[in-house]
Amino acid sequence: MPPHITQKLIAILLTTALAACAGAPKLDETSEVAINQLYQRVQQQDPAAFKELTQQAEQGDALAQDRLGLAYAQGKSVAQDYAQAQQWLKRAAAQGYSWAAFRLGFLYEEGMGGERDVAQARDWYQRAAELGNDSAAYNLAQLYMVGEEA
């Protein structure tokens, strides 16, 4: 493996380890359970749950924003809309919710909602990894290992 790739992989691992030690922002457990229950109902095509989840997201709840982004990406209780998915995921990621940043990386890597954009995927995975998301660090390392470091 070329030295510059090895150095990048080491940097990714160190960044993720340091972020994990610092601790990710904690979500209120009661709110987390309630949002996840709403999201389960959204998965079952419950329009009332979708409306309530949207209200929570609009009020700034990062987990609700993430789950609403997922609902749009999956087409659950609403027509599939990757632009809306990205909008909600970006709002959650801006609040430091690492899974939203990870999901954005995945959407860009797979070209869901547009052209495949490895540079955008890399940037979102990097942000998520810096927030302590091990899955993002893994995907980021994979991009470097297969030479997709655009």
N, C-alpha and C positions, 0 to 999 in steps of 0.2 A: 504494500500500500504506500503511495507517495507520502512524503513527510508532511506536506501541507494538509492533506486529508487527515492524517493521524493527529496533527495538532488541533484541527477543528473538532474532531471527535472528543479529544481530551477536554477541550474548552467547553463543549456541550455538556459533558458529564459533570464537570466541576460546577458549572453554572446551575445545573439542575440540583446537584447535591446541596449547594449553598442555599438555594431558594427553598428547598425542602426543610432545611434546618431552621430557616427564618420563619417558616410556617406560612401557610396560605391564609387569606382572610377567612375568618370563621363565619358561617351562616347561622342565623338563629334557627335552632333545631325545630321549634314549633312551626316556623315559617317554611323551613325546608320540607318537613313532612306534608304540610298543607299544599305546597306547590307541587310536590311529586304526586300527591293524590289527584290534584287537578289535572296534571299531565297524563296520568293513567286514564282518566275519564276522557280527555281529549283523544287519546289513542283509540278509544272506543267510539269515536265520532259523536261525542256529546257537545252540541252547540253551546249549551249554557256554560259548560266548563271552559270551552274555548273563549267565550266572552269574558269570563271571570279571570282566566289566565292573562288575557290581553290587558285587562284593567290593572292587574298586578304589575305587569311588565311596564305599562305606561306610567305607573307610580314609581318606577325606578328599581324594582326588585331584580337584581342581577340573575338569580336563578330562574325567575319567571321569564326574563328576557331570553335566557338560554333555551328554556323549554319551548317558548313560543317560536324561536328560530328553528328548533328541531321540528315543530309541528308544520311550519311552512316548508321546510326541506323535504319532509316525508309526505306532505299532502294529507295530514290528519285533521279532520274537522274543518278543513279549508283547502282550497285548490293549491296544488304544489306551486310554490313561488320562491325561487332561489334568491331573487333580489330582496324580498322581504326577509327571508331567512338570514341573509348576510347582514341586513340592517339591524335586526334584533341581536344577532350574535356579536356584532361589533359593539353594540351598546353594553352588552354584558362583559365583553372582553375589556372595554375601557374602564370598567369598575374592578378589574383584576380577577375576573372569573376565568381561570385557566382553561376549563373545558370548552368554553365558548371560543377562545383563541385556537384551541386544538381543532375544533370542528370547522372553523374557518379555513385553517390549513388544509384539512381534508377536502373541503369543497373545492378549493383552488387546485389541489393536487390532482383530483379526479376530473376536473373540468365540469363540475356540476353547476349548471346555470351559465355556462359560457365556455370560452376557450380554457384549456388547461394552462395554468400559470404557475410554474415551478418556483419562480422567484417570490411570488406572493405566498405560496404554500410555505416556503422556507421561512419567510418573515413571520408568519403567524405561528408556525411551529416553534420558532425561536422565542417569540414572546411568551408562548405557553410554557416552554421549557424554563424560561427565566422565572416564571411564577411557580415552578416546582412540579410541572406536569410530566411524569415519566413517559407517558405514551407519546407526547409531543417530542421529547428528547429522542426517543427511539425512532420515530418517523423522520425526524431531522437527520439523525445519523444515517438512516437508510438512504436518504436523498444524497448525502455526501458519498456514501460507500458505492452507490451505483453510478456516481459521476453526474448527478443532476443537481449541480450546485449553482445554477444560473443566477 
